[in-house]
Amino acid sequence: MRELLDAVAAGEVSPADAEARLSGYATDEAGRFDAARETRRGVPEAILGDGKTPDETASLAETAVETTGRAIVTRTDADQQRAVRRRLADDYPAAEVTVHERSGVVVAHAADFEPPDVAATVGVVTAGTSDAIPAGEAALLAEEMGATVERVEDVGVAALTRIVDQLDRLRRADVLVVAAGREGALPTVVAGLVDTPVIGLPVSTGYGFGGEGEAALSGMLQSCSVLSVVNVDAGFVAGAQAGLIARAVGSGGDESTGDSRDETANE
């Protein structure tokens, strides 16, 4: 602890970084950031934009970069995105900031950030273009956890040939996130055709009776195929679960040896 305090006194470590190292979290004007979540849980901490002001969002993003070298901000609007860019440009000008406008996710990496690398592939599948927002969130989170992500788009069950002609790609993945709205049939169909873990991601598309994702969620929960299901539009959770599975696959069951997996397994 003395070495850490000396580093703070010398200006080599910021107070927020020191707090995070000692307690696992850092406190700023907008709240507490769980800087130890990735070490503890294997899933990087993210900042939910919903309900936060642009200044609060930017403040937490700065704290994330300061303490972990990375910020992942989900469910953002244009004002929050601009605020994050401005704050990081002022305080971390060398950071790389990417705004994924369709999914509403902002990702920032400090100049010295070293991303994880997992020898496994996550397939992210959408029934239609309307499913792209939560599916994109899932894909980005899996990528940030180190997995290779392969997208398979617009293969809904209204024309089964669309999914059948993609089966070889689906079967090569180590885990699949399958997003669908309306009646949510696609994950059930996919889970009956592959020997890969399938995570169903119900999407709040559809209208009328059972709209807003309710029918999709119910249909996936009642699936006669074997699959797991997350909440409606829970792209972050689906991506995190897929990332954890990918990490276990990539390490051959031993997470201390993440590079031990046979690189030819998916060829």
N, C-alpha and C positions, 0 to 999 in steps of 0.2 A: 504493500500500500504506500509506503514511503516513496518508493521509486515513482509511482503514479502521481503522488502529490508534488514531488519535485518536478516532474514533467509538466504538470499544470502550471506551476510557478514559473517555469522557464518558457512557457508559451508553446511547448511542443505538443501538448494535448489540450483540447478545449475542455471547459467545465462540463459541457453536455456529454462529450465522449467519456470523460472520467466517470460521470454519474452512471452512464450506461454500462461501463465495465464493472462498476461496483455493485449496482443494484439490478442490472438487466434491462432497465428502461431509462429513458431520458425525458425530462419534463421541460416543456416550453410554454409559451403564452397560449397555445391552442390545446394543450393536453399532454398526455404521456405517450411516448412512442416505445413500443416493445422491441428494443434493439437485440434482444437475445432469442427472439422467437425462432429464427432459422436454426440456430445452434441447438435449441431445446427441442424443437418440433420437426425440423426439416423443411418447414414451409416459411418463406420469407414474409415478414410483416408487410401489410399493405395499408394504405390510407384510403378510407372510404370518403369520396367527395360529397356524397349525399348529405345534406343538412349542414355543411360547413361553408363558411364564407370564403371568398378567394384568399384573403389574408391568412385565415386559419389553415387552409389547405397548403398554401405556400410555405408557411412556417413549419408545419409538420414535414413537408417534403425536404426542406433544408435540414431539419434535425435528422431525418432518415439518411441523407447523404453524408452528413457529418459523422454519424455513429456507425453506419454499416457500409457506406460507399455506394448505396443504391437507394432509390426511391421508386416505389410502385404506387401510383395513385389511380384508383378506380372510380367509375361513375362521375366523371368530371364534365363540366360545361365549359364553354369557350372562355368565360371570365376566369375560371379557376385555372385553366390551361395557360392563359396569358400571365396570371399571377405567379404560377410556378416557374415559368420560363424567366420572368423578370428577376425573381428572387435568386434563382440559381445563377443567372448570368451575372448578377452583381457580386454574389458571395463565392461562387464556384464556377468561374468563367471557363475552366477547362472541362467541366462536366458535359457529357453528351446527353442531351434531352430529346426524347422522341415522343411526339404526340400521335396516338392512334385515334384519329377522329371518329371512325366508325364505331369502335368499341368504347370510346370515352376513356381510355387508359393512357396515362402519362408514365413513361419510364425514364429515369435518369440514372446514369452511371458516372461516378467520379472517375477522374483520369486514371487512377491507380486501381480501379475495381477489377477484380479477377472473377469472371463468371464461372459458375460450376459447369462441369462437363459430365454428362451421363451417357453411357453407351446403350441407349434404348430409344425407341421411337414411340411417340404418342400420335395416334391418328385422331384428328378432330373432324367430325362428319356433320354436315348440316342437311336437313330435309329440304330446305328452301332458302332463298336469299334473305327472307325475313328473320331467319334464325342467326344471322351473322353477328349480332351485337354480343349476346352472352357466349356464343361459340368463340368469338375473337378474344374475349376476356379469358376463357379457358386456355386457348392456345398460347396467349402471351404469358400466362402464369407458368404453364408447363415449360415453355422456353426459358423463362427466368430461373427455373429449377434445374436447368441444364439438359433437358431432353431435346432430341430432334423432333420437330413437329411437322407432320404431313397433313395438309388440308384436303378434304374430299367434299366438294360443294354440290348442293342442289341435286340430291339423289333420293328424294322423297318417294313414298310408296304409291303415289298416284300413277306412277309408271315404274313398275318393278324392274324393268330392264335397266333403268338408270343405276340401281344399286348392284344388280347382278354383274354388270360389266366392270364393276370396281372391286369385286371380291378379292382378286389377287392382291391389290394394294391394301385392303383392309386386313387380310390375313397375315401380311408381313409386319404389321404394327405389334408392339408389345402390349399396348393397352389402347382402348378406343373411348373417346368421348363422343356421344351421338346426340345431337341437339335436334329437337323437333317440337313444333307447336301443334295446334289443332287437336287431333285425337292422340298424338304422340306415338304413332305406330312404328316409326322407323327403328328406334333402339331395340324393340322386341324382335323385329325381323332380322336385324343385324346379329343380335345375340344368338339367334337360332342357326346362323350360318358360319360362325367363326369360333375358334377355340381360344380366343383372346378375351381377357376381362373387358366388359362393356359397362360404361357409366352413362346412364341416361340423364340427359339434361333437358327438362321440360321448359318450353319457351312460352311467354305470354302473348303469343299470336293466336288468332281465332276470335270468334265473337259469338254472341247469342248464348244459348245454354252451354255451360261448361267452358265458356270463353276465359280469356286472360290466363291461360295455362292450366286451369283446373282439370279439364278433361285430359290434357297431356300428362299431368302428374298422376291422375288416377289410373290412366291406361298403363303407364309404365310400372306403377306399383302393383297392378294386377297382372303383369306380364307372365305368361307361361314359360317364357325363356328365362334363363338365369342372367340377371343383370342387377346392378346397383343403381340407385336413383338419388339425385340431389333435389333441392328445392327449386321452385320455379325461378328461372333466370339466374340461378346461382352458378354463373360461369367460373367465378373465382374458386369456389369449393370443388367443382368438377375438375378444374385444372390442377388444383392442389392434390386431390386424390390421385389423379393420373400421374402427376409428378412423383408422388411417393411410391407408387407401383413401379414406375420407370426406374427410379433410383434403386429399388430392391432388385429388379431384374438386372439392371446394369452392374450391380455389385455381386451378382451371383448369390444373393442372400447374405453376403457379408459386406455391410456398408463401409467397413474400414478399408476395403480393397475395391474401390469403385471402378478400377480399370481392368478388372480381372475377367470381364465377360468376353466370350469369344466374339470377335468382331465380325465373323462370317455368319453369325446365327441368323441374320435377317437377309442374307444374300440369296 
